[in-house]
């Protein structure tokens, strides 16, 4: 398993080097090839882990004087999230081969070596962060993802995209200070950087460790007061938005918080309540902000902020001892990654075919682009939690856990009622836009739509299927 884990981690970095040195005409093929090889290695690791009884394995990689610096942890949670980030990396690479061409009506441009190289580095960095068994390893890959996000958000090299990229880099780097603080405190308390030592931290030091991790998580997952970078990051190519801002980068924050809960001991109640309150505030604020949006990607960005708030709420409830809330939060990470990636790539398909992603200019896409129309419908229903789509099986455990805990903590009753209201209102708003955009007579922009390349259609079909079955995969794997 150690060899497969390292292969999955290192293949994207090796691929990035190869792509950088290759002729531009081969960049897309090589980028997708190495993403595919990393996926095969990841699947082999998953099979071996399953055959071994899904028993947790910790593999030390580097230590000094018995102080663990870097290592890998292979368990149910890390392997499940690894599947998400690597497999979606492959899908986004494949989608990009069709999207980044001169036939794109909104952004006619052939993908460069730089694009595929940084995308591969990002896949590798996400793999490393997910598998890290030490907080130092998390910190290393946390910073690498920040650098890659800067490069990919500014990919088109416009003044606005460069400002947006710098904004994302600065805010997420400020957030990383929380992880530096947590790492230093953990080492001073326990003499190691291993995440398993979180349970040994005692006294007020727990507030520094868990508070630092929570602050870093807020920044990476675009929660108040560090949310400002995500809507502006929509200047990136849409496949980048689908991967970084739906499936991977924004999941870094919730993952490191989940990992701290999983490996930690007695987490101070103040941390849990802080997480609950800020999740509620972010959720309501994000909902109000996406109501006036007409640019589909900016609407999805604000929607992502609210969906991440749901995950923070679930994980914060888990600090009160709810195993159901924790598993619901992990399943939410998986299900949201696939459903929101589908939504972003639907937006990318509209940009490619129709030359615009402005919702008021889009109507009747089901008649002209039936697969895109179906994808829009599935993504909207999945995101808002309508059964049998995957979002329902994320929200239901969250609400069940919240109302069960309210018998012990009465303050959770108004919290859960407000969250339930937002969930219903969000469903209504997405259905409103579905009715405006998908059925009916095609608008001028839609009537002139060009067909999607085969690679883009294939990825949309895979994500539609995953929006139905990812919850089953998550529930089965976590058992």
LINLINSUL-V524735 format. One line per field, one symbol per residue. ss: DSSP state (~ for helix, > for strand, _ for the rest). phi: phi as a letter, one per 40 degrees, with the letter a starting at -180 (. if undefined). psi: psi as a letter, one per 30 degrees, with the letter a starting at -180 (. if undefined). A space follows every 10 residues. Layout:
# LINLINSUL-V524735
ss=???
phi=???
psi=???
This chain:
# LINLINSUL-V524735
ss=_~~~~~~~~~ ~~~~~~~~~~ ~__~~~~~~~ ~~~~~~~~~~ ~~~~~~~~~~ ~_____>>>> >>>>__>>>> >>>>_~~~~~ ~~~~~~~~~~ ~~~~~~~~~_ __________ __~~~~~~~~ ~~~~~~~~~~ ~>_>~~~~~~ ~~~~~~~~~~ ~~~_____~~ ~~~~~~~~~~ ~~~~~~~~~~ ~~~~~~~~~~ ___>~~~~~~ ____~~~~~~ ~~~~~~~~~~ _______~~~ ~~~~~__~~~ ~~~~~~~_~~ ~~~~~~~~~~ ~~~_____~~ ~~~~~~~~~~ ~~~~~~~~~~ ~___>~~~~~ ~~~~~~~~~~ ~~~~~~~~__ __~~~~~~~~ ~~~~~~~~~~ ~~~~~~~~~~ ~~~~___>~~ ~___~~~~_~ ~~~~~~~~~~ ~~~_______ _~~~~~~~~~ ~~~~~_____ ~~~~~~~~~~ ~~~~~~~~~~ ~~~~~~~___ ___~~~~___ ___~~~~~~~ ~~~~~~~~~~ ~~~~~~~~_
phi=.ccccccccc dccccccccc cccccbcccc cccccccccc cccccccccc ccgfccbbbc baabfgccbb abbbadcccc ccdccccccc cccccccccc bcccccbcac dcddcccccc dccccccccc cccbcccdcd cdcccccccd ccccdcgccc cccccccccc cccdccdccc cccccccccb gabccccdcc cbgccccccc cccccccdcc bfbdcbcccc dcccccdddc ccccbbbbdc cdcccccccc ccccbccddc cccccccccc cccccccccc cccbcdcccc cccccccccd cccccccccc hccccccccc ccdcccdccc cdcccccccc cccbgabccc cbagccccbd cccccdcccc ccccgccccc cccccdcccc ccccccccbc cccccccccc ccccccdccc cdccccbccg cccdcccccc cccccccccc ccccccccbc ccccccccc
psi=eeeeeeeeef eeeeeeeeee flkeffeeee eeeeeeeeee eeeeeeeeee fgghkkkkjk eklkhgjkek lkkjaeeeee eeeeeeeeee eeeeeefeei lffkfeijkk kleeeeeeee eeeeeeeeee fkflfeeeee feeeeeeeee eeegefglee eeeeeeeeee efeeefeeee eeeeeeeeef glgkfffeff klaffeeeee eeeeeeeeee ghlkghfffe efffflkeee eeeegeedef feeeeeeeee eeflbjkkee eeeeeeeeee eeeeeeeeff egkfkeeeee eeeeeeeeee eeeeeeeffg gjeeeeeeee eeeeeeeeee eeeefeeeee eeefglgjef fkkhfeeeie eeeeeeeeee eeefhkkglf eefeeeeeee eefefffejf ffeeeeeeee eeeeeeeeee eeeeeeeeaa kkleeefgkl lkleeeeeee eeeeeffefe eeeeeeef.
